[in-house]
Amino acid sequence: MDDDALQKSPFRLWLVEAFVFVNLTFLAVDVYIAHMVNDFAKWTQWIPVFFSVSVPLLLLPGLLKRQHNTSFTWWAGLLVGSLSIVVGVYGLFLHLENAFFQEQTIKSLVYSAPFIAPLSYAGIGLLLILNRLESNETVAWGVWIVFLAMCGFVGNLGLSLADHSQNGFFYTAEWISVFAAAFAVSFLLVVLFRPDDRNLIYVCSLVMALEILVGLIGFGYHLIADLKGPSESIQDNFVYGAPIFAPLLFANLALLAMIGLWELYFFPNEKQADE
């Protein structure tokens, strides 16, 4: 590798690498709790857990040195990203196979394993591959970040509808997540068509700040619901009750979107000024 290739990665690229590492690692906890519902009835349910606690370690050298474009870190990122996509797509089919492919009804889709959830791995894998194959010296990098964040909110919209449909939206507050996800999708979609509109990007950033607030409030609601659950066992309430970490996906995706919005707002103009 030449000297230019060994330079430290720009801070925005490093932020995405850190985002991927934290999310992959944290998914081990989230998936473990989710699969405790049936006590890991199938051995395949351990795949994402083992993947999340081991494979992301390949990203640590690049994170610590802030270099993702050396020979090792570049190929390690491609490997982790590709495997993450495989895990996500495979998990999608396994979740759908539980009930939907057998009955093919809305009821089976709502009450089966959340089919969208495994695609979190696919989205994270695409982020890693993006960081390897697309330079942040172009506007395309920021646009792709916004696009992947928007896709995440589309999935979050589906999860919010399916999860809260299980109790018929008994609490009015359960609609907040649905409207919040829809607003996020609509604003990010417009940014994709107008990536040079700085006023729009500014407003969209404010919307993302509200999405973070929605995530934190939702986490509080789910935490209270689990602490006051019907079971005497706190563990059972957290395992079988409201998914404690699900609302934090709003904050997580909003932070990712802000990286892309930050790139579109500041740095294209900076590059034009240099020219």
N, C-alpha and C positions, 0 to 999 in steps of 0.2 A: 504494500500500500504506500502511496506517496504521502508527502507531508500534508497536503490539503485534505486528503481522506482521513487523516488522523486528528484533524482539528476537532475541538469539542462541538457537540451538536448545539444549535441555537436553542435558547431557553424554551421556546414554544414547542419544538420537537421533543425536548426532554420532558416537558409537562405531559405530553401525550403518552410517552413511554411510562412515566410514573403513574398516570391515570390507569393504564392497562395493567401494570403490575399490581397496584392496589386492588383493582376490581377483580382480577383473576384470583388473587389470594383470598379476598373476602368472600367470593362465591363459594369457597369450600365450606365456610360456616353456614351460609344461607342454604346451600343445597343439602348439607348434612341435616339441618333442622327439617327441611321440607320432606326428605326421604325417611325421616323417623316416623312419619305418619303411618307407614306400613312396615316399619321396622326393617327397611332394606330387603323387601321380599325377593327382589331379583338382584343377582350379582352385578348386572349392568348399571345399577344405581350407584355403585361405588366409583364408576369411571370418572365422572366429573370431580368427585372429591379428591381422588388420588391425583388427577390431572392438576387441579388447582393448588395442591400443596407441594407439588414437585416440579412440574415443568416451568412455572414462572421463574424459578431460581436461575434459569439460563439467561434471564434478562438482567440479573443483578450486576454483573460486571459493567455493562453499558450504563446502567443507572448511576452506579457509584463514580465512574470516571466521566460521566456525561458524554459518552461517545457511543453512538449507535451505528456508526458507519465504518468501523474496523471490520476486518474479514470475519472474525468470530461473531461479533455482536450483530452484524448484518445478517449472516446466515442463521444465527440463533433466533433472531426476530422473525425471519421468514418461516422457520420451522415451527416456532410456538404459535405464530399467527395461523398457519395452515392447519396445524393440529387442533387449534381452538375452533376453527370453522367446522372441521370434521365432527368434533364433539358436539357442537351446537346443532348441526343438521341431524346427526344421528339421534340426539336426544329429542328433537322435534318429532321424528317418526315414532320413537318409542312412546312418547306421551300420547300421540294421536292413536297409536295402536291399542292403547288401554281400553278405549270405548268408542271413540268416534268412527274409526274405520269399520267397527262391527255394526253400529246402529245408524251412523250418519244422521244424527238429529241435533238440534240446538241444545236439547237437554243433555245429551251425552257430551257435547262440547263444553258446556258450562260446568258440569259436575265431574269431568275427568281431570286428569293431571293437566295443569296449565300448559297448553301446547306451545305458547309463545315463549315461555320462560327460558328454555334451553338456547334460544337464538341470541341470548346475551353473550354467549361464548362466540357465536359467529360474528357479532358486531365488534367485539373486542379484537378478534383475530383480524378483521378487516382494517381496524385502526393500525395494528402493527404492520401489516403489509403496506398500507398507505404511507407510513413513515419510512418504509424502505424504498418504495418505488416512485414516490412523488416528492419533488423538492418544494420546500416552503418558500423558494424564491419566486414562485408563481402564485397567482390568485387561486389556482385550482386546489391547492392544498387546503386553504381555509374553507373553500366551497364544499369540498368533500367532508371535512369535519362537521360542518353544519348539516350536510345531508345525512350523515350517519347518526347524528344526534336526533334529527327529525324522524328517521326510521325507528329509533329507539322510543320516541314519544308515540309513534303509531302503535308500536307493540304495547306500550304502557296503557294506551287508550283501550286496546283490546283486553288487557289484563284487568283493568279497572271495571270494565263492563261485565266481564265473565265472573270475577271474584264477588262483586257486590250483587250480581244477579242471584247468587246462591241463597241470599236471604231476602230477595225481592226489594233491594234498596230500602230496608226497614227504617234506616236512619236517613234523614234528608241530607245530612252532611256527606253521605257516601257519594252524592252526585258531584261534589267538589272536584274529586280526582278526575272524573269523566270530562267535565268542562275545562279543567286546567290542562289536561292532555290535549284536548281538541284545540284550545287556544295556542298552545305551544306549537303544534303541528302547522296550524294556519300561518302563524307569524314566520316560522322558519322556512316554510315553503315559499312565501313571498320574497324572503331574503335570497333564496336560491335563484330567483328570476331577476332580482335587482341587487346584486352583490356590491355595486358601487354607490348605492344610496346610503350615505352615512347617517342621515336622519332616521331612516328606517332601521338601520342596524342599532342605533342608540335606543330606539323604542323597544326593539326586540330584546336588547340586553336588559331593559327594565322588566320586561315580561319574564325573562329567565330568572331574574332576582325574585319575582313573585312565585315562580315555580319552586325555587329553593324553599321559600316560606311554606308553600303548600306541602312539600315533602316533610318538613319538620313538624308541621301541625298534624299531618296524617300519622307520622310516627308516634306522636303523643297520643292520638286517638287510639291507635292499635295497642300501644303499651298499656293504657288504662283499661282497655277492653280485656286484655290478657290477664292483667293483675286482678281484675274483678271477675274472672271467668268462673264458670259453674263448678269446675273441678276443685277439689281440695289440694291437688297437686299443681304447683306453679309450673312445673315442667310440662305437664299435660296441657295446661292452658296455653302455653307458648307453642307447643307442637301442633295441637288440634284447633287452636283459636285463630284469631286474626294474624296473618303473616307479619311479624314484627318489623322486618326490614323492607317490605314491599314499598311503602311510601317514600323511602329514601331514594328510590330510583328516580323520582322527580328531581331531587337535588343533584343527584349524580349526573343525569343527562343534561341538566341545565348548566352545570360546570363545564361539561364537554362542549356544549354549544357555545359557551362564552369564550372558549379558547379559539374556536373558529371565527366568532364575531370579532374578537380582539384582533385577529389577523386581518380580517377584511376591513376593519375600521381604521387601523393605524398603518400597517406596513405596506400595502400597495401604494399609498400616497408617498410614503417614505422612499420607495424604490423609484417612483416616477420623478421625485425631486432630485435623487442622485443622478438620474439620467440627464 
